Amino acid sequence: MTFTYYGHSCFLIESDGVKFLFDPFITGNPKAIHINVDSIEADYILVSHAHHNHIADLNRIAKRTKATVIASYEVVMWAEGCHKFHAMNYGACNFDFGEVRMVPAAHSSTLPDGKSGGCACGFILSLKSGNFYYSGDTGLTVDMRLIPQYYAKLDFAILPVGGNFTLNPRGAVIASDFIQCNKIIGVHFDTFEYIAIDKPQALKLFSDAGKELILPVVGSTFELATAFHI
């Protein structure tokens, strides 16, 4: 299983030959100007909520790749480039590759045209090669405590760490306790000044708690099995 980071909360996970792209926002991200949007491939595009900095390149990539978009009904109906889609709300569905569970996120969701984007969410993917949780944009919420009731083990989780709109590093440490997962990839940081973080301090917070935090570099790709101590 590989992880490629395109900046902010946009990343690609490839597992067993299937490419899962999350929250496509590259165009307009000052930290991702070296990323060629039209080089990104995807079989599935999962969208956590409707804010511009999570869907800016959704139509462009979905139209070119013919990827299946998995998102709230409201986002799917808005997406002009969406030829294949699977609308969801809080619940689980089986696909050829495994299970997708949409779970609550404590955040707002408004489309660029001002209409409601439906519910903000996170996703848990249960695949042959492992289980992982992407929280989407969220603050700390006790709903996270339910996740271990669904899955005995998460191999890793992707959490926002930039604060202001979402979890900060301290909140992400607590969230990792709630979900019973000590291997965390941080996203949604440093894109703009008000979500800039002290990286050494964030890494130390996790280390002191006996946890692992990866703060990926934009454009980097790595094997998840070797990135964390297994």
N, C-alpha and C positions, 0 to 999 in steps of 0.2 A: 504494500500500500504506500503510495507516494502523496506528498503534500506540496503544492505549488502556491506561493503567495503572490497575489497581484495587488496588494495594498489595501488599506482600510479593513473592510470585512470581506473582501473578495478573495476566494481561494478555490483551488481545484484539488479534489482528492480522486486519485485513480486507483481502483481496486478490481482485480480480476478482469482487466481490460475494459472496465466501464468508467467513464469520466463524469464526475459529479462537480458541477460548478455552483458556487454559492455567492449570492448577493453581488451581481456584476456591476461594479462601479470602478471604472478605470479612467474614462474620459472625464476630465475636470479634477482628477486627483493630482495635486502638485507633486506627490511622492511617486507617481506611477507614469510620468511622462515618457519613460523609456520602454513602456510596455506597448506592444502592438496588439490592439484589441482584435484585429482581424486574423491573428495567428492563433487565437484561443479556440480550442475544440471542446465540445461538450456533448454528452449523450442526454444528460439531465441537468436542468438549471433549477436550483431550489432557492426560493426567495423568502426571507424571514419577515419582511414588512415593506411598506410602500414608499418609504422616504427616498428622495432622489439619490442620496449617496449609497443606495443599495440596489437601485434598479436602473441607473443611468444608461447602461449598455445592454439591458435585457432584450429590448426589441432587436437591436443590431445583431447580437450574437445568436438569439433564438432563430431569427429569420435565416441567417447564413448556415447555421449548423443543423437546423431542423430538430433541435433538442426538445425533449419533453419538459415543459415548465411545470414544476410542482410548487404551488403557492396557494394563498387564500383565493376564494372565488372572486373577490373584488380585484385583486391584482391580475389574475388570469383574464378577466373580462376587459381589463384596461390594455393589456399587452397586445399591440397591433402586430407585432412580429411573431406572435405565438401561434404556430400551426398545430402543434401537439401540446396537450396540457392535461394535468390532473389536478383539479381543484380539491383542496382539503380544508378541514377545520380541525379542532383538537380531537385527535383520534389516530388510529393506525390503519395502514393498508399494506397488503403484500404485493410486491412486484416480482418480475422475473429474477432480479438480482438479490432480493431480500425484502426486509420490512422497513417502511418509513413510518415513524410516529411523529406527529406534529404536537408540540407541547406549548403551554403558555409562556409568554415573555412579558415582563412588566415594562411596557413601552407603548408609545403612540404609533399610529400608522396612517399617514395621509398621502394620497396620490399627488403627483405634480399639478393636476388640474384642480386640486382642493377638495376632491371627493374622498370619502372614507376608503381606506385601503383594507378594511376588515380588521381581523385580529392580528396583532404582532405575535410572532411565534418563534420557537426554536424547533430543531429537528433532531431526532435520534435515528440513526441508520444502523440496522442490524444486518451485517453482510457475512459472507462466508469467511472473510479474512478478519473479521472483528466487529465490535460495536463502538460507535462514537456518538458524542452529543455535541451539537453546535447550538449555543443558546440564543443566537441572534442578539440584537440590542436588548439588553435587559438590566434592570437593577436587581438587587438581591430579593429573592422571593421564596417563601417557604414551600411553594409548589415544587421547587427543585428536590425537596426531600422525597417526593413520590417516585423519582426516576429509578432509584435502586429497587423499588417494588416491581418495576417492569423488567429490569435487566439486572441479573446478578453481578455482572461485571461490565464496566466501560473500559475499553483499552486506552482511550484518551478523550479529552474534551477540548473544544475551542470556545473560549470565553473572551468577551471584551474586557479590556483593562485600562482604558483611557479616562474613565471617570466622566464627570459632568453630565453626560446623557445616559451613562451606563455604569456598570461595575468599574471600580478602580482596582488596583492590585490587592489592596486589603480585602475588599469585598469579594474579589475572585478567589482568594484563599478560603474564605468562609464558604463560598459557593462550592468549591471543590470538596469541602467536608460534607455539604448537603448531598452532593451527587456521588460521594464515596469514590472519587477518582483523583489520584495524585499526579497525573500526567496531563499537563495543560499547555495548550498553544494559545498565546495571547494575540488578539486582534483588536481593531478599532482603537488604535493609539497613534499619536504623532502625526496624523494626517493634517490636522490644523492645530494652531497654537493652544487652544483651550482643551485639547485632549492629549497634549504632550505629557510624557511621563519620565521619571527618573529611572532609567533602565536598570542600573546596578542596584538601586534600592528595591525595585520590584523583584528582581532575581533573588535578592537576599531574603525578602519577605517569604518567598516560596521555599527557599533552601532552609531557612530557620524553622519552617513548619514541616520539614521532612518531605517536601514536594518538589516536583520538577516543572519549570516554566521555560518554554521556548518563545522567544520574541523574534519571529522570522524577518528576514530582510526581503524587501520588495523585489520580486523577480527570482527568488531562490526556490529550488526544488530539493526535497530531501526524502529519504526513506524513513517512514515512521518507526519501523522496527529498530533501526539503528540510532535514530535521533534521541529516543528515550532509553534509559537503562531498563532492560527487560529482566 
